[in-house]
Amino acid sequence: MKFTRRTLAFIAVGLTLSACAAGKQAVDERGRPLEPLSIVTASGEHSFLVEIADDESSRARGLMFRPPLEDDRGMLFQFPRASEQSFWMRNTPSSLDIIYIAPDGKIISIAKHTTPYSDAPIPSYGAANGVLELRAGRADEIGAKPGDVVKHNFFKP
């Protein structure tokens, strides 16, 4: 079979686009790759892909104005030092589970089924340098409790 240069060019472009699409990695709103995170509970190890909120701007915006999270997605807020944390649900249209995490990765507390759009403070009840937001109900679905471990390279066991 004989191909013209133009046909070969179209084939090459198609193969390149297919290869790019097959290797495409999920990214956050800023185009950064989502990072793997897992929570180890009595029922096993549960995997998620998370967006990272590690600067003042991304931590302030969080999941405001966003659609509900998928079951395997979340947002991990990273703070330089562990301290008492407090979140709210301002401009956040869907209920979340908010998991407060110590520097060693242990869960300090979990605020379940938070109220959308609420300005009420949701405290950590202990020093946390990580806060994980998941779709409301996910913490109960995986059996997460204070003392369970969150695995991510941000935490140092």
DASULRA-V672405 format. One record per helix or strand of 3 or more residues. SS is the DSSP state (~ for helix, > for strand). FROM is the first residue (numbers start at 1). TO is the last residue. Records with the same first field share a line. If there is no record, write none. Layout:
SS=FROM-TO, FROM-TO
This chain:
~=5-22, 56-61, 138-142
>=35-41, 44-53, 73-87, 96-101, 106-111, 122-135, 149-151
